[in-house]
């Protein structure tokens, strides 16, 4: 009966409200109605549209009232309630039907602009439509309650296994006797549950993946192995580096650096005193770092090799890189200045370290050779 009162009482109140509001709307509309003098034709303004919507909803509600009244009466009789309650509900529904029937006679009027929403009649129509929609919602709720749909859906939801139970293929408590192994450890029974289907599917998936991997990488060789993939990546990196250097134009790097003539590396001398003297001495005699004035070099004594060591450094020997502090031209000048220190024999020079380096001698050209002649 609590569910019945929850549904019936709001419906009765809503229909009483509609019955009281419709006469007010009809009077306001009639007072505002004037004959049209601008010509004939059909005009569908928003006021008419709202009236059509409310009229349609009223027809639907009237159609449902008969079924609703019968079901409520049957429900009350079934629960042995008083005749007074039955007569009261029937009277309210009949009065609601009469009030809604008055709404079935539309009143012709002039088309109105959007400002009708500011009028009493416009807002009244919106309130009536809202009440009718709410009444339909309550009727629907009563039908679901009366027919037992709510109980059926609740019972179905309780008996239907969840998605977690389905993917794990859990047995219900009633079926545990079928999978009981008979082993009992301190009151804990051992059940012969199957392996979850998702685990079995994942295991089979790993086997399939391994077969495809083995065929692709070791039989068909359609994809490179790790070592080959690394080599390919290094080739691509070298190509990208070459392209980058080519876009730089005449910028100096370890591949094209050359020894500068005297007088063109003064900045390199300044850089040496600032960055290199702390390890190699102010005259290149060597302190923590090796002596730079002799013919022995740990990582090569050519211009390109010295340039590379300065630019990229040798971390395992404590030589840092300077490519972030100095530009290529500055490193080239520093390289030429270091080469100019050869044979200066400063006092306190450090013992030789590394391997003896000998400058490559360029091939001599016979000046007596007649270059105007060519051989075929």
ABEGO torsion letter per residue (X at the ends): XAAAAAAAAAAAAAAAAAAAAAAAAAAAAAAABBBBAAEBEBBBBAAAAAAAAAAAAAAAAAAAAAAAAAAAAAAAAAAGBBAAAAAAAAAAAAAAAAAAAAAABBBBBBBBBAAAAABAAAAAAAAAAAAAAAAAAAAAAAAAAAAGAAAAAAAAAAABBBAAAAAAGBBBAAAAAAABAGBBBGGBBBBBBBBBAAAAAAAAAAAAAAAAAAAAAAAAGABBBAAAAAAAAAAAAAAAAAAAAAAAEABBBAAABBBBBBGAAAAAAAAAAAAAAAAAEAAGAEBABBBAABABBAAEABAAAAAAAAAAEBAAAGBBBAAAABBAAAAAAAAAAAAAABGAGBBGBBBBBEBBBBBBBBBBBBAABBAABBBX
